[in-house]
Amino acid sequence: MGATAGAIWGRSEQQDFRSRVRGTLLGAAVGDALGAPAHGLDLGGIRKAYGPEGLVDLAPAYGRRGAVTHLTQLSLFSVDGLIRAQVRRDTGAWHPPTDVHRAYLRWAATQRDWGPDERRKDDGWLAREEWLYARRDPPRSLLLGLGDDTMGTLDAPKNPGEPGAEAAARSAPFGLLVGWDPQLVAQLAVECAAQTHGHPTARLAAGAYAVIVHALARGDSLDGGVQRALALLSARPGHQPVSDALQHALGAVRQGLPGPDRVHELTGQGTAEGLVAAAVYCALVGEDVRHGLCLAVNQDGPSAMAGALTGGLLGALHGETALPPAWLAELEGRPTILELADDFAMEMTQGPALHGPAGSSPGWLARYPRA
């Protein structure tokens, strides 16, 4: 698989990349937090609870405003796994799906334990973050898929009948591998999706979403990113449901004013391809980040997932400064998200200075162990 070359990055390019990394991770988390209070509610229930306009601001969930769900937790562990993969490459061990799977197993351990303890002192810093041990309604598919050490693969996927979008919602970090070829980004997302969501459509939707984020992180337009994803999908067996959903999203942009009915039409039964398509639509028609996210969460489907997918796209497209500052101020885990985002950007742009033939930083290897 490909890799980013630190030597080619200029300072302004590094700053732009870091802004997009921060934007992607924070945007997905903010969208997740905006939709979290609507867990289990349809549009009527949302309006009954929050007024005729629905959710237009952060509201309490899990005992606080700005709380995130398992979707954000797993996205952060995706990032951790990708950094560890880069660090482990020095040892000659280069199989990112395995490193990402190990990271997901570290997340699964947080869902079984009360909090970090001495067992985690050699597990890197992310697994010691207390707030990540909160259990935020992870679906059975995730707990089963990561319930043992066996890694799901394309030949033997976990939960082969599971069509949900949880795998897509944790795949934005794969798109931030801007030095990789888009085909390899798609392949990585598809392989990692098979670890919990083995249905072909769920896997391909994750791949398509990662490719769209990848295009945005490299400065392309959202429409251009969707076209890139469609082109890559066309060569993969079973792509038609995902391709049709994305084409439907592009067509819906020209069909009048956006609203919940349009979003629900795209979301359909809440499967992966419908939620990715709805996120693309909300990001395309939103007047700004706030409007796009509100459009995504105020509908009959899974609001947190739609918000997270939409927020990842908008953050990658516009960078961190476009995100609503009042929402960021209350976002659960924001210091951790920022720290991880900056570590990812530094690893991808300056990895050889952190670990390489000339020597390694002990502090960096303590944060992201090679083992």
C-alpha positions in Angstrom: 0.0 0.0 0.0 1.0 3.6 -0.6 2.4 6.1 1.9 2.9 9.8 2.3 6.3 11.2 1.8 7.2 13.8 4.4 9.9 15.5 2.3 7.4 16.9 -0.2 5.3 18.9 2.2 5.7 22.7 2.3 4.7 24.7 5.4 1.5 26.1 3.9 0.6 22.6 2.6 1.1 21.2 6.1 -1.1 23.9 7.7 -3.9 23.3 5.1 -3.7 19.6 5.7 -3.8 19.9 9.5 -6.8 22.2 9.2 -8.6 19.6 7.0 -7.7 16.8 9.4 -9.0 18.7 12.4 -12.0 19.7 10.4 -12.8 16.1 9.4 -12.5 14.7 12.9 -14.2 17.6 14.7 -16.9 17.9 12.1 -17.8 14.3 12.3 -17.8 14.5 16.1 -20.0 17.7 16.1 -22.5 16.1 13.7 -22.5 13.0 16.0 -23.2 15.1 19.1 -25.9 17.2 17.4 -27.8 14.0 16.4 -27.1 12.0 19.6 -30.2 13.4 21.5 -32.4 12.1 18.7 -31.4 8.5 19.3 -34.5 6.3 18.7 -36.7 9.2 17.6 -38.4 9.8 14.3 -38.9 13.3 13.0 -42.2 13.7 14.8 -40.6 12.7 18.1 -37.7 15.1 17.4 -40.1 18.0 16.8 -42.2 17.1 19.9 -39.1 17.1 22.1 -37.2 20.1 20.6 -39.8 22.3 18.9 -41.2 22.7 15.3 -37.7 23.2 13.8 -36.3 20.2 15.5 -32.7 20.0 16.7 -31.0 23.3 15.8 -28.5 23.4 18.7 -26.7 20.9 20.9 -29.0 19.3 23.4 -28.4 17.0 26.4 -27.6 13.3 25.7 -26.0 10.9 28.0 -26.2 13.5 30.8 -24.5 16.4 29.1 -24.6 18.7 26.0 -22.2 17.9 23.3 -21.9 14.2 24.1 -20.7 11.9 21.3 -21.6 8.3 20.6 -19.7 5.2 19.7 -19.3 6.5 16.2 -16.8 9.2 17.3 -15.0 6.8 19.6 -14.4 4.4 16.8 -13.3 7.1 14.4 -10.6 8.1 16.9 -9.4 4.5 17.1 -9.3 4.4 13.3 -6.8 7.3 13.5 -4.8 5.7 16.2 -4.5 2.5 14.1 -3.4 4.4 11.1 -0.6 6.2 13.0 0.5 2.9 14.5 0.6 1.3 11.0 2.9 4.1 9.8 5.2 3.7 12.9 5.3 -0.1 12.6 6.3 0.2 8.9 9.9 0.7 10.1 9.9 -2.8 11.4 9.0 -4.3 8.1 5.4 -5.1 9.3 3.1 -3.3 6.9 -0.5 -4.3 6.9 -2.7 -1.4 7.9 -6.0 -3.4 8.2 -4.3 -5.5 11.0 -3.2 -2.3 12.8 -6.6 -0.8 12.5 -8.2 -4.0 13.8 -5.9 -4.0 16.8 -7.0 -0.4 17.5 -10.7 -1.5 17.3 -10.0 -4.2 19.7 -8.6 -1.6 22.1 -11.9 0.3 21.7 -13.8 -2.9 22.4 -11.8 -3.3 25.7 -13.0 0.2 26.7 -16.6 -1.1 26.4 -15.9 -3.9 28.8 -13.9 -2.1 31.5 -14.7 0.7 33.9 -11.6 2.7 32.9 -7.9 2.5 32.1 -5.6 0.7 34.4 -2.1 -0.6 34.6 -2.7 -3.0 31.8 -2.9 -0.1 29.4 0.4 1.6 30.2 2.0 0.0 27.2 -1.1 0.5 24.9 -0.4 4.1 23.8 -2.1 7.2 25.1 -5.5 7.0 23.5 -6.5 3.9 25.5 -5.8 5.8 28.7 -8.4 8.6 28.0 -11.1 8.1 30.7 -13.9 9.6 28.7 -13.6 7.0 25.9 -14.8 4.3 28.4 -18.3 5.6 28.4 -20.7 3.1 26.7 -22.7 5.0 24.1 -25.2 2.5 22.6 -22.8 0.5 20.5 -24.9 -1.9 18.3 -24.7 -5.6 18.6 -22.9 -5.8 15.3 -19.9 -3.9 16.6 -19.7 -5.9 19.9 -20.0 -9.2 18.0 -17.6 -8.2 15.3 -14.9 -7.2 17.8 -15.9 -9.7 20.5 -12.8 -11.9 19.8 -9.4 -11.5 18.3 -10.3 -13.0 14.9 -10.2 -10.3 12.2 -12.9 -10.3 9.7 -11.6 -10.3 6.1 -13.1 -10.0 2.6 -13.0 -13.8 2.3 -14.4 -14.3 5.8 -16.2 -11.1 6.9 -17.7 -10.6 10.3 -21.5 -10.1 10.3 -21.9 -10.8 6.6 -25.6 -9.8 6.6 -25.1 -6.5 8.4 -25.9 -3.6 6.0 -25.6 -0.7 8.5 -23.4 2.4 8.1 -21.3 2.2 11.3 -18.3 1.1 9.2 -18.7 4.0 6.8 -19.0 6.4 9.8 -15.6 5.4 11.1 -14.0 5.5 7.6 -13.3 9.3 7.2 -9.8 8.9 8.6 -8.9 6.6 5.8 -9.7 9.4 3.4 -7.1 11.6 5.1 -4.3 9.4 3.7 -3.8 12.0 1.0 -0.6 10.6 -0.3 -2.3 7.3 -1.1 -3.9 6.4 -4.4 -7.7 6.6 -4.2 -8.0 2.9 -5.1 -5.9 2.0 -2.1 -7.9 4.2 0.2 -11.1 2.5 -1.0 -9.5 -0.9 -0.5 -8.4 -0.1 3.0 -11.8 1.1 4.0 -13.5 -1.9 2.5 -11.2 -4.3 4.2 -11.6 -2.6 7.6 -15.4 -2.5 7.2 -15.4 -6.3 6.8 -14.1 -6.5 10.4 -17.6 -5.7 11.7 -20.0 -5.1 8.7 -19.5 -7.8 6.2 -22.5 -7.1 3.9 -21.1 -6.1 0.4 -23.1 -2.9 0.3 -21.9 -1.8 3.7 -18.3 -2.4 2.7 -18.5 -0.6 -0.6 -20.3 2.3 1.0 -17.4 2.7 3.5 -15.0 2.6 0.6 -17.0 5.2 -1.4 -17.2 7.5 1.6 -13.5 7.3 2.3 -12.7 8.1 -1.4 -15.0 11.2 -1.2 -13.2 12.4 2.0 -9.9 11.7 0.3 -10.8 14.0 -2.7 -12.0 16.8 -0.4 -8.8 16.5 1.7 -6.8 17.0 -1.4 -8.7 20.1 -2.4 -11.3 18.7 -4.8 -15.0 19.7 -4.8 -17.7 17.6 -3.2 -19.2 16.9 -6.6 -15.8 15.9 -7.9 -15.2 13.6 -5.0 -18.5 11.8 -5.7 -17.6 11.4 -9.3 -14.3 9.9 -8.3 -16.0 7.5 -6.0 -18.5 6.5 -8.7 -15.6 5.9 -11.2 -13.8 3.6 -8.7 -17.0 1.8 -7.7 -17.8 0.9 -11.3 -15.0 -1.6 -11.4 -16.2 -3.5 -8.2 -18.8 -6.3 -8.2 -22.0 -5.4 -6.4 -21.5 -1.7 -6.6 -24.9 -0.9 -8.1 -26.8 -0.1 -4.9 -24.1 2.3 -3.7 -23.6 3.9 -7.1 -27.4 4.3 -7.6 -27.7 6.0 -4.1 -24.9 8.4 -4.9 -26.4 9.3 -8.3 -29.7 9.8 -6.5 -28.1 12.2 -4.1 -26.6 14.3 -6.9 -30.0 14.3 -8.7 -31.9 15.4 -5.6 -29.8 18.6 -5.4 -31.8 19.9 -8.4 -35.2 18.9 -7.1 -36.4 21.9 -5.1 -35.7 23.2 -1.6 -34.1 20.8 0.8 -36.0 19.3 3.6 -36.6 16.3 5.8 -38.7 14.5 3.2 -35.8 14.6 0.7 -33.3 13.4 3.3 -35.6 10.6 4.3 -36.1 9.6 0.7 -32.3 9.2 0.4 -31.8 7.5 3.7 -34.4 4.9 3.0 -34.2 2.0 5.4 -31.1 3.4 7.1 -28.6 1.2 5.4 -25.1 2.2 4.6 -25.6 3.4 1.0 -28.6 5.5 1.9 -26.9 7.2 4.8 -23.8 8.0 2.8 -26.0 9.4 0.0 -28.0 11.5 2.5 -24.8 12.9 3.9 -23.5 13.8 0.5 -26.8 15.6 -0.2 -26.9 17.5 3.1 -23.3 18.6 2.5 -24.1 19.7 -1.0 -27.2 21.7 -0.3 -26.4 23.1 3.1 -26.0 26.9 3.1 -23.2 26.5 5.7 -22.0 23.8 8.1 -24.7 24.4 10.6 -27.5 24.2 8.1 -26.1 21.1 6.5 -25.8 19.3 9.9 -29.3 20.4 11.0 -30.7 19.1 7.8 -28.9 15.7 8.3 -30.1 15.1 11.9 -33.7 16.2 11.5 -35.2 13.2 9.8 -36.7 9.8 10.6 -33.5 7.8 10.3 -30.5 7.4 12.6 -29.6 11.1 13.3 -26.2 10.7 14.9 -24.9 8.6 12.1 -26.3 11.0 9.4 -24.8 13.9 11.3 -21.4 12.2 11.7 -21.2 11.3 8.0 -22.2 14.8 7.0 -19.9 16.5 9.4 -16.9 14.5 8.2 -17.5 15.7 4.6 -18.1 19.3 5.6 -15.0 19.4 7.8 -12.8 17.9 5.1 -14.2 20.3 2.6 -13.9 23.5 4.6 -11.4 22.9 7.4 -11.8 23.4 11.1 -12.5 27.2 11.0 -15.9 26.7 9.2 -17.3 24.6 12.1 -19.7 26.4 14.6 -17.4 27.6 17.4 -20.2 27.5 20.0 -20.7 23.8 19.3 -17.0 23.1 19.4 -16.8 24.8 22.8 -19.2 22.2 24.3 -18.0 19.1 22.3 -17.1 16.2 24.5 -13.5 15.1 24.1 -12.5 18.1 22.0 -8.9 18.3 23.5 -8.4 14.6 22.7 -9.7 14.9 19.2 -7.5 17.9 18.5 -4.4 16.2 20.0 -5.0 13.1 17.9 -5.7 15.1 14.7 -2.5 17.0 15.2 -0.5 13.8 15.8 -2.0 12.3 12.6 -1.1 15.4 10.6 2.5 15.4 12.0 2.9 11.6 11.4 1.7 11.9 7.8 3.8 15.0 7.0 6.9 14.5 9.1 7.0 10.8 10.0 10.6 10.3 9.0 11.7 12.9 11.5 9.8 11.0 14.3 11.0 7.5 13.5 13.4 6.4 10.8 17.0 5.5 9.9 18.4 8.6 11.6 16.7 7.6 14.9 13.4 7.6 16.7 11.6 9.8 19.2 11.1 7.8 22.4 8.1 10.0 23.3 6.5 9.3 20.0 7.0 5.6 20.3 5.5 5.7 23.8 2.4 7.3 22.4 2.2 5.0 19.4 4.0 1.7 20.3 5.3 -0.5 17.5 4.2 -3.7 19.3 
